[in-house]
Amino acid sequence: MRTTNARNMLHLHSHKTVALGKTALRIVFVFYCLLQLQLPTATAQFNQGKNLNYLDFQQKNYYFGITLGYNASDYRIYHSKDFIRNDSFTRAESVTGPGFNLGIVSNLKVGEYFDIRFLPTLSFTEHTIRYSPAGQNGRIVSRPIESVLVELPFHVRYKSAPYHDFRLFVIGGVKYSFDVASDSRTRQAAGLVKIAPTDFQVEYGAGIQFFFPYFIFSPELKVSQGINNVLIFNDRLQQSTVLEKVLSRTFTISLHFEG
């Protein structure tokens, strides 16, 4: 039996995605602080007498649009007790994969500073679980997982007071997703680690609204964290028994066009 490497046991997920997640959290915090520092009275005085584009959109209680996005997805992997006793793998880790989103935006205003948003989206993502061999002559085993997700996010958005023709915002909400391309039920995937087709995630992020004469352009950064275990356990497959829990995680850069 091989000697347990504590460093490898603690290597649970991709360092790059962790860095992206921490960076996104810092950005959300900065945006929140900026929102708290907004001075509506001073802003109103600055905007007084100007023919600003955002005034036209203030009259609308709801509006629609489209969203385009780039995503980077991986899994947060927790090792099981069997991982310590196994002689085949020294490490099981997730590799970040690229993807893109295409969706529809539905926005309902609730007062001056809040919105309720529903954004049904078709998302293409790529994940990989990689197993490092115990011996030097072993072969790295990779389990690629390509998904086509139908996503149903519900968000609450808090906006700052408008300054000239832009305003800052932060968002928070939940998302349900279903993988229409999942191979979890096919016989061809009998010898592979299986991932459940359904997932629930919490989401948070920040962005900026830019008001143009005919539409609103809103770039947005968002982090999605899975809250349920998506691993389908298979006690006859070693690649599955060395895992205890797998949680999804996604970092998304979105461009919203609304009007």
Buried (B, 14 or more C-beta within 10 A) or exposed (E): EEEEEEEBBEBBBBEEBBEBBEEBBEBBEEBBEEBEEBEEEEBEEEBEEEEBBBEEBEEEEEBEBEBEBEBBBBBBBBBBEBBEEBEBBBBBBBBBBEBEBEBEBBBEBEEEBEBBBBBEBBBBBBBBBBBBBBEEEEEEBEBEBBBBBBBBBEBEBBBBBBBEBBBBBBBBBBBEBBBEEBBBEEEEBEEBBBBBBEBEBEBBBBBBBBBEEEBBBBBBBBBBBBEEBBBBBBEEBBBBBBBBBBBBBBBBBBBBBBB
